[in-house]
Amino acid sequence: MRKLTLLFWWLLAIGLLTSILFCTKKKELPQPKTYYVVDTLRCTGCGVCVDSCRFNAIKLDTVSWKAHIDTMLCTLCGVCKRVCRYQAIKDTTY
Protein backbone atom coordinates (compact mmCIF):
# COMPACT_ATOMS: atom_id res chain seq x y z
CA MET A 1 0.00 0.00 0.00
CA ARG A 2 2.86 2.36 0.82
CA LYS A 3 4.48 1.71 -2.56
CA LEU A 4 1.18 2.50 -4.28
CA THR A 5 0.86 5.79 -2.39
CA LEU A 6 4.44 6.77 -3.24
CA LEU A 7 3.83 5.88 -6.88
CA PHE A 8 0.69 8.01 -6.90
CA TRP A 9 2.50 11.07 -5.51
CA TRP A 10 5.44 10.53 -7.84
CA LEU A 11 3.13 10.41 -10.89
CA LEU A 12 1.25 13.46 -9.65
CA ALA A 13 4.49 15.41 -9.26
CA ILE A 14 5.65 14.40 -12.74
CA GLY A 15 2.30 15.42 -14.21
CA LEU A 16 2.44 18.81 -12.54
CA LEU A 17 6.00 19.43 -13.70
CA THR A 18 5.24 18.50 -17.29
CA SER A 19 2.14 20.68 -17.34
CA ILE A 20 4.15 23.60 -15.98
CA LEU A 21 6.99 23.11 -18.44
CA PHE A 22 5.09 22.31 -21.61
CA CYS A 23 1.53 23.54 -21.27
CA THR A 24 2.00 27.09 -20.09
CA LYS A 25 0.39 29.66 -22.30
CA LYS A 26 2.65 32.06 -24.08
CA LYS A 27 1.93 35.69 -23.39
CA GLU A 28 0.28 37.28 -26.37
CA LEU A 29 1.45 40.68 -27.43
CA PRO A 30 -1.27 43.31 -27.43
CA GLN A 31 -2.64 43.86 -30.92
CA PRO A 32 -2.52 47.39 -32.24
CA LYS A 33 -5.95 48.96 -32.32
CA THR A 34 -7.17 50.70 -35.42
CA TYR A 35 -9.61 53.57 -35.39
CA TYR A 36 -10.67 56.42 -37.66
CA VAL A 37 -9.94 60.06 -36.96
CA VAL A 38 -11.00 63.23 -38.75
CA ASP A 39 -8.35 65.62 -40.01
CA THR A 40 -9.94 68.90 -38.93
CA LEU A 41 -7.82 70.91 -41.37
CA ARG A 42 -9.28 68.98 -44.31
CA CYS A 43 -12.83 68.56 -43.01
CA THR A 44 -15.28 71.09 -44.45
CA GLY A 45 -18.30 69.98 -42.43
CA CYS A 46 -20.30 68.95 -45.50
CA GLY A 47 -21.93 66.06 -43.58
CA VAL A 48 -21.57 63.37 -46.25
CA CYS A 49 -19.78 61.10 -43.77
CA VAL A 50 -22.49 61.72 -41.16
CA ASP A 51 -25.21 60.69 -43.63
CA SER A 52 -23.27 57.61 -44.76
CA CYS A 53 -22.64 56.20 -41.25
CA ARG A 54 -25.42 53.75 -40.46
CA PHE A 55 -24.20 53.32 -36.88
CA ASN A 56 -24.52 57.03 -36.00
CA ALA A 57 -20.88 57.11 -34.97
CA ILE A 58 -20.14 60.42 -36.69
CA LYS A 59 -21.50 63.73 -35.48
CA LEU A 60 -20.88 67.30 -36.57
CA ASP A 61 -19.52 69.56 -33.86
CA THR A 62 -21.93 72.46 -33.46
CA VAL A 63 -19.18 74.96 -32.70
CA SER A 64 -16.54 74.19 -35.32
CA TRP A 65 -18.80 72.37 -37.83
CA LYS A 66 -16.25 69.59 -38.17
CA ALA A 67 -17.00 65.88 -38.08
CA HIS A 68 -16.14 63.85 -34.99
CA ILE A 69 -16.07 60.04 -34.85
CA ASP A 70 -17.20 58.28 -31.68
CA THR A 71 -14.80 55.35 -31.39
CA MET A 72 -17.19 53.43 -29.14
CA LEU A 73 -19.88 53.35 -31.84
CA CYS A 74 -17.59 53.00 -34.86
CA THR A 75 -17.40 49.49 -36.32
CA LEU A 76 -14.47 50.28 -38.66
CA CYS A 77 -16.50 49.50 -41.77
CA GLY A 78 -14.70 52.27 -43.69
CA VAL A 79 -17.71 53.73 -45.50
CA CYS A 80 -17.02 57.21 -44.14
CA LYS A 81 -13.44 57.11 -45.39
CA ARG A 82 -14.56 56.08 -48.87
CA VAL A 83 -17.26 58.73 -49.23
CA CYS A 84 -15.23 61.68 -47.94
CA ARG A 85 -14.40 63.88 -50.94
CA TYR A 86 -11.71 65.76 -49.06
CA GLN A 87 -9.93 62.68 -47.68
CA ALA A 88 -10.33 64.06 -44.19
CA ILE A 89 -10.88 60.67 -42.52
CA LYS A 90 -7.77 58.64 -41.81
CA ASP A 91 -7.26 55.27 -40.17
CA THR A 92 -4.81 55.34 -37.30
CA THR A 93 -3.31 52.63 -35.10
CA TYR A 94 -2.08 52.97 -31.55
Chimera marker file (.cmm) of the C-alpha trace (Angstrom):
<marker_set name="trace">
<marker id="1" x="0.000" y="0.000" z="0.000" r="1" g="1" b="0" radius="0.5"/>
<marker id="2" x="2.859" y="2.364" z="0.821" r="1" g="1" b="0" radius="0.5"/>
<marker id="3" x="4.476" y="1.708" z="-2.564" r="1" g="1" b="0" radius="0.5"/>
<marker id="4" x="1.182" y="2.503" z="-4.276" r="1" g="1" b="0" radius="0.5"/>
<marker id="5" x="0.865" y="5.795" z="-2.390" r="1" g="1" b="0" radius="0.5"/>
<marker id="6" x="4.436" y="6.770" z="-3.237" r="1" g="1" b="0" radius="0.5"/>
<marker id="7" x="3.827" y="5.879" z="-6.879" r="1" g="1" b="0" radius="0.5"/>
<marker id="8" x="0.685" y="8.012" z="-6.898" r="1" g="1" b="0" radius="0.5"/>
<marker id="9" x="2.502" y="11.070" z="-5.508" r="1" g="1" b="0" radius="0.5"/>
<marker id="10" x="5.435" y="10.534" z="-7.844" r="1" g="1" b="0" radius="0.5"/>
<marker id="11" x="3.131" y="10.413" z="-10.887" r="1" g="1" b="0" radius="0.5"/>
<marker id="12" x="1.246" y="13.457" z="-9.652" r="1" g="1" b="0" radius="0.5"/>
<marker id="13" x="4.489" y="15.408" z="-9.259" r="1" g="1" b="0" radius="0.5"/>
<marker id="14" x="5.654" y="14.403" z="-12.736" r="1" g="1" b="0" radius="0.5"/>
<marker id="15" x="2.297" y="15.418" z="-14.210" r="1" g="1" b="0" radius="0.5"/>
<marker id="16" x="2.438" y="18.815" z="-12.543" r="1" g="1" b="0" radius="0.5"/>
<marker id="17" x="5.999" y="19.429" z="-13.701" r="1" g="1" b="0" radius="0.5"/>
<marker id="18" x="5.241" y="18.502" z="-17.294" r="1" g="1" b="0" radius="0.5"/>
<marker id="19" x="2.144" y="20.680" z="-17.335" r="1" g="1" b="0" radius="0.5"/>
<marker id="20" x="4.146" y="23.599" z="-15.980" r="1" g="1" b="0" radius="0.5"/>
<marker id="21" x="6.992" y="23.114" z="-18.440" r="1" g="1" b="0" radius="0.5"/>
<marker id="22" x="5.085" y="22.306" z="-21.614" r="1" g="1" b="0" radius="0.5"/>
<marker id="23" x="1.528" y="23.539" z="-21.266" r="1" g="1" b="0" radius="0.5"/>
<marker id="24" x="2.002" y="27.090" z="-20.092" r="1" g="1" b="0" radius="0.5"/>
<marker id="25" x="0.385" y="29.660" z="-22.304" r="1" g="1" b="0" radius="0.5"/>
<marker id="26" x="2.649" y="32.063" z="-24.080" r="1" g="1" b="0" radius="0.5"/>
<marker id="27" x="1.930" y="35.690" z="-23.393" r="1" g="1" b="0" radius="0.5"/>
<marker id="28" x="0.279" y="37.281" z="-26.370" r="1" g="1" b="0" radius="0.5"/>
<marker id="29" x="1.445" y="40.682" z="-27.434" r="1" g="1" b="0" radius="0.5"/>
<marker id="30" x="-1.270" y="43.307" z="-27.434" r="1" g="1" b="0" radius="0.5"/>
<marker id="31" x="-2.638" y="43.861" z="-30.915" r="1" g="1" b="0" radius="0.5"/>
<marker id="32" x="-2.519" y="47.394" z="-32.242" r="1" g="1" b="0" radius="0.5"/>
<marker id="33" x="-5.949" y="48.959" z="-32.324" r="1" g="1" b="0" radius="0.5"/>
<marker id="34" x="-7.175" y="50.703" z="-35.421" r="1" g="1" b="0" radius="0.5"/>
<marker id="35" x="-9.609" y="53.570" z="-35.393" r="1" g="1" b="0" radius="0.5"/>
<marker id="36" x="-10.672" y="56.416" z="-37.664" r="1" g="1" b="0" radius="0.5"/>
<marker id="37" x="-9.938" y="60.056" z="-36.958" r="1" g="1" b="0" radius="0.5"/>
<marker id="38" x="-11.000" y="63.225" z="-38.746" r="1" g="1" b="0" radius="0.5"/>
<marker id="39" x="-8.351" y="65.616" z="-40.009" r="1" g="1" b="0" radius="0.5"/>
<marker id="40" x="-9.940" y="68.897" z="-38.927" r="1" g="1" b="0" radius="0.5"/>
<marker id="41" x="-7.821" y="70.906" z="-41.367" r="1" g="1" b="0" radius="0.5"/>
<marker id="42" x="-9.277" y="68.981" z="-44.309" r="1" g="1" b="0" radius="0.5"/>
<marker id="43" x="-12.829" y="68.561" z="-43.009" r="1" g="1" b="0" radius="0.5"/>
<marker id="44" x="-15.283" y="71.094" z="-44.453" r="1" g="1" b="0" radius="0.5"/>
<marker id="45" x="-18.298" y="69.975" z="-42.427" r="1" g="1" b="0" radius="0.5"/>
<marker id="46" x="-20.299" y="68.952" z="-45.504" r="1" g="1" b="0" radius="0.5"/>
<marker id="47" x="-21.926" y="66.057" z="-43.585" r="1" g="1" b="0" radius="0.5"/>
<marker id="48" x="-21.567" y="63.372" z="-46.251" r="1" g="1" b="0" radius="0.5"/>
<marker id="49" x="-19.785" y="61.097" z="-43.774" r="1" g="1" b="0" radius="0.5"/>
<marker id="50" x="-22.494" y="61.719" z="-41.164" r="1" g="1" b="0" radius="0.5"/>
<marker id="51" x="-25.207" y="60.687" z="-43.626" r="1" g="1" b="0" radius="0.5"/>
<marker id="52" x="-23.272" y="57.605" z="-44.759" r="1" g="1" b="0" radius="0.5"/>
<marker id="53" x="-22.643" y="56.204" z="-41.255" r="1" g="1" b="0" radius="0.5"/>
<marker id="54" x="-25.420" y="53.752" z="-40.457" r="1" g="1" b="0" radius="0.5"/>
<marker id="55" x="-24.196" y="53.323" z="-36.876" r="1" g="1" b="0" radius="0.5"/>
<marker id="56" x="-24.519" y="57.033" z="-36.000" r="1" g="1" b="0" radius="0.5"/>
<marker id="57" x="-20.879" y="57.106" z="-34.967" r="1" g="1" b="0" radius="0.5"/>
<marker id="58" x="-20.139" y="60.422" z="-36.687" r="1" g="1" b="0" radius="0.5"/>
<marker id="59" x="-21.505" y="63.734" z="-35.483" r="1" g="1" b="0" radius="0.5"/>
<marker id="60" x="-20.876" y="67.304" z="-36.572" r="1" g="1" b="0" radius="0.5"/>
<marker id="61" x="-19.521" y="69.560" z="-33.859" r="1" g="1" b="0" radius="0.5"/>
<marker id="62" x="-21.932" y="72.459" z="-33.458" r="1" g="1" b="0" radius="0.5"/>
<marker id="63" x="-19.175" y="74.958" z="-32.696" r="1" g="1" b="0" radius="0.5"/>
<marker id="64" x="-16.537" y="74.190" z="-35.316" r="1" g="1" b="0" radius="0.5"/>
<marker id="65" x="-18.805" y="72.366" z="-37.829" r="1" g="1" b="0" radius="0.5"/>
<marker id="66" x="-16.251" y="69.593" z="-38.171" r="1" g="1" b="0" radius="0.5"/>
<marker id="67" x="-16.997" y="65.883" z="-38.078" r="1" g="1" b="0" radius="0.5"/>
<marker id="68" x="-16.144" y="63.852" z="-34.987" r="1" g="1" b="0" radius="0.5"/>
<marker id="69" x="-16.070" y="60.036" z="-34.852" r="1" g="1" b="0" radius="0.5"/>
<marker id="70" x="-17.204" y="58.285" z="-31.681" r="1" g="1" b="0" radius="0.5"/>
<marker id="71" x="-14.800" y="55.353" z="-31.387" r="1" g="1" b="0" radius="0.5"/>
<marker id="72" x="-17.191" y="53.434" z="-29.142" r="1" g="1" b="0" radius="0.5"/>
<marker id="73" x="-19.878" y="53.354" z="-31.836" r="1" g="1" b="0" radius="0.5"/>
<marker id="74" x="-17.585" y="53.004" z="-34.857" r="1" g="1" b="0" radius="0.5"/>
<marker id="75" x="-17.399" y="49.490" z="-36.324" r="1" g="1" b="0" radius="0.5"/>
<marker id="76" x="-14.472" y="50.280" z="-38.664" r="1" g="1" b="0" radius="0.5"/>
<marker id="77" x="-16.504" y="49.503" z="-41.774" r="1" g="1" b="0" radius="0.5"/>
<marker id="78" x="-14.700" y="52.271" z="-43.693" r="1" g="1" b="0" radius="0.5"/>
<marker id="79" x="-17.711" y="53.729" z="-45.499" r="1" g="1" b="0" radius="0.5"/>
<marker id="80" x="-17.022" y="57.214" z="-44.144" r="1" g="1" b="0" radius="0.5"/>
<marker id="81" x="-13.441" y="57.112" z="-45.387" r="1" g="1" b="0" radius="0.5"/>
<marker id="82" x="-14.559" y="56.077" z="-48.868" r="1" g="1" b="0" radius="0.5"/>
<marker id="83" x="-17.261" y="58.728" z="-49.225" r="1" g="1" b="0" radius="0.5"/>
<marker id="84" x="-15.231" y="61.684" z="-47.941" r="1" g="1" b="0" radius="0.5"/>
<marker id="85" x="-14.402" y="63.878" z="-50.935" r="1" g="1" b="0" radius="0.5"/>
<marker id="86" x="-11.710" y="65.757" z="-49.058" r="1" g="1" b="0" radius="0.5"/>
<marker id="87" x="-9.928" y="62.679" z="-47.675" r="1" g="1" b="0" radius="0.5"/>
<marker id="88" x="-10.330" y="64.057" z="-44.188" r="1" g="1" b="0" radius="0.5"/>
<marker id="89" x="-10.877" y="60.668" z="-42.524" r="1" g="1" b="0" radius="0.5"/>
<marker id="90" x="-7.765" y="58.639" z="-41.808" r="1" g="1" b="0" radius="0.5"/>
<marker id="91" x="-7.256" y="55.275" z="-40.168" r="1" g="1" b="0" radius="0.5"/>
<marker id="92" x="-4.805" y="55.336" z="-37.297" r="1" g="1" b="0" radius="0.5"/>
<marker id="93" x="-3.306" y="52.635" z="-35.104" r="1" g="1" b="0" radius="0.5"/>
<marker id="94" x="-2.082" y="52.975" z="-31.551" r="1" g="1" b="0" radius="0.5"/>
<link id1="1" id2="2" r="1" g="1" b="0" radius="0.2"/>
<link id1="2" id2="3" r="1" g="1" b="0" radius="0.2"/>
<link id1="3" id2="4" r="1" g="1" b="0" radius="0.2"/>
<link id1="4" id2="5" r="1" g="1" b="0" radius="0.2"/>
<link id1="5" id2="6" r="1" g="1" b="0" radius="0.2"/>
<link id1="6" id2="7" r="1" g="1" b="0" radius="0.2"/>
<link id1="7" id2="8" r="1" g="1" b="0" radius="0.2"/>
<link id1="8" id2="9" r="1" g="1" b="0" radius="0.2"/>
<link id1="9" id2="10" r="1" g="1" b="0" radius="0.2"/>
<link id1="10" id2="11" r="1" g="1" b="0" radius="0.2"/>
<link id1="11" id2="12" r="1" g="1" b="0" radius="0.2"/>
<link id1="12" id2="13" r="1" g="1" b="0" radius="0.2"/>
<link id1="13" id2="14" r="1" g="1" b="0" radius="0.2"/>
<link id1="14" id2="15" r="1" g="1" b="0" radius="0.2"/>
<link id1="15" id2="16" r="1" g="1" b="0" radius="0.2"/>
<link id1="16" id2="17" r="1" g="1" b="0" radius="0.2"/>
<link id1="17" id2="18" r="1" g="1" b="0" radius="0.2"/>
<link id1="18" id2="19" r="1" g="1" b="0" radius="0.2"/>
<link id1="19" id2="20" r="1" g="1" b="0" radius="0.2"/>
<link id1="20" id2="21" r="1" g="1" b="0" radius="0.2"/>
<link id1="21" id2="22" r="1" g="1" b="0" radius="0.2"/>
<link id1="22" id2="23" r="1" g="1" b="0" radius="0.2"/>
<link id1="23" id2="24" r="1" g="1" b="0" radius="0.2"/>
<link id1="24" id2="25" r="1" g="1" b="0" radius="0.2"/>
<link id1="25" id2="26" r="1" g="1" b="0" radius="0.2"/>
<link id1="26" id2="27" r="1" g="1" b="0" radius="0.2"/>
<link id1="27" id2="28" r="1" g="1" b="0" radius="0.2"/>
<link id1="28" id2="29" r="1" g="1" b="0" radius="0.2"/>
<link id1="29" id2="30" r="1" g="1" b="0" radius="0.2"/>
<link id1="30" id2="31" r="1" g="1" b="0" radius="0.2"/>
<link id1="31" id2="32" r="1" g="1" b="0" radius="0.2"/>
<link id1="32" id2="33" r="1" g="1" b="0" radius="0.2"/>
<link id1="33" id2="34" r="1" g="1" b="0" radius="0.2"/>
<link id1="34" id2="35" r="1" g="1" b="0" radius="0.2"/>
<link id1="35" id2="36" r="1" g="1" b="0" radius="0.2"/>
<link id1="36" id2="37" r="1" g="1" b="0" radius="0.2"/>
<link id1="37" id2="38" r="1" g="1" b="0" radius="0.2"/>
<link id1="38" id2="39" r="1" g="1" b="0" radius="0.2"/>
<link id1="39" id2="40" r="1" g="1" b="0" radius="0.2"/>
<link id1="40" id2="41" r="1" g="1" b="0" radius="0.2"/>
<link id1="41" id2="42" r="1" g="1" b="0" radius="0.2"/>
<link id1="42" id2="43" r="1" g="1" b="0" radius="0.2"/>
<link id1="43" id2="44" r="1" g="1" b="0" radius="0.2"/>
<link id1="44" id2="45" r="1" g="1" b="0" radius="0.2"/>
<link id1="45" id2="46" r="1" g="1" b="0" radius="0.2"/>
<link id1="46" id2="47" r="1" g="1" b="0" radius="0.2"/>
<link id1="47" id2="48" r="1" g="1" b="0" radius="0.2"/>
<link id1="48" id2="49" r="1" g="1" b="0" radius="0.2"/>
<link id1="49" id2="50" r="1" g="1" b="0" radius="0.2"/>
<link id1="50" id2="51" r="1" g="1" b="0" radius="0.2"/>
<link id1="51" id2="52" r="1" g="1" b="0" radius="0.2"/>
<link id1="52" id2="53" r="1" g="1" b="0" radius="0.2"/>
<link id1="53" id2="54" r="1" g="1" b="0" radius="0.2"/>
<link id1="54" id2="55" r="1" g="1" b="0" radius="0.2"/>
<link id1="55" id2="56" r="1" g="1" b="0" radius="0.2"/>
<link id1="56" id2="57" r="1" g="1" b="0" radius="0.2"/>
<link id1="57" id2="58" r="1" g="1" b="0" radius="0.2"/>
<link id1="58" id2="59" r="1" g="1" b="0" radius="0.2"/>
<link id1="59" id2="60" r="1" g="1" b="0" radius="0.2"/>
<link id1="60" id2="61" r="1" g="1" b="0" radius="0.2"/>
<link id1="61" id2="62" r="1" g="1" b="0" radius="0.2"/>
<link id1="62" id2="63" r="1" g="1" b="0" radius="0.2"/>
<link id1="63" id2="64" r="1" g="1" b="0" radius="0.2"/>
<link id1="64" id2="65" r="1" g="1" b="0" radius="0.2"/>
<link id1="65" id2="66" r="1" g="1" b="0" radius="0.2"/>
<link id1="66" id2="67" r="1" g="1" b="0" radius="0.2"/>
<link id1="67" id2="68" r="1" g="1" b="0" radius="0.2"/>
<link id1="68" id2="69" r="1" g="1" b="0" radius="0.2"/>
<link id1="69" id2="70" r="1" g="1" b="0" radius="0.2"/>
<link id1="70" id2="71" r="1" g="1" b="0" radius="0.2"/>
<link id1="71" id2="72" r="1" g="1" b="0" radius="0.2"/>
<link id1="72" id2="73" r="1" g="1" b="0" radius="0.2"/>
<link id1="73" id2="74" r="1" g="1" b="0" radius="0.2"/>
<link id1="74" id2="75" r="1" g="1" b="0" radius="0.2"/>
<link id1="75" id2="76" r="1" g="1" b="0" radius="0.2"/>
<link id1="76" id2="77" r="1" g="1" b="0" radius="0.2"/>
<link id1="77" id2="78" r="1" g="1" b="0" radius="0.2"/>
<link id1="78" id2="79" r="1" g="1" b="0" radius="0.2"/>
<link id1="79" id2="80" r="1" g="1" b="0" radius="0.2"/>
<link id1="80" id2="81" r="1" g="1" b="0" radius="0.2"/>
<link id1="81" id2="82" r="1" g="1" b="0" radius="0.2"/>
<link id1="82" id2="83" r="1" g="1" b="0" radius="0.2"/>
<link id1="83" id2="84" r="1" g="1" b="0" radius="0.2"/>
<link id1="84" id2="85" r="1" g="1" b="0" radius="0.2"/>
<link id1="85" id2="86" r="1" g="1" b="0" radius="0.2"/>
<link id1="86" id2="87" r="1" g="1" b="0" radius="0.2"/>
<link id1="87" id2="88" r="1" g="1" b="0" radius="0.2"/>
<link id1="88" id2="89" r="1" g="1" b="0" radius="0.2"/>
<link id1="89" id2="90" r="1" g="1" b="0" radius="0.2"/>
<link id1="90" id2="91" r="1" g="1" b="0" radius="0.2"/>
<link id1="91" id2="92" r="1" g="1" b="0" radius="0.2"/>
<link id1="92" id2="93" r="1" g="1" b="0" radius="0.2"/>
<link id1="93" id2="94" r="1" g="1" b="0" radius="0.2"/>
</marker_set>
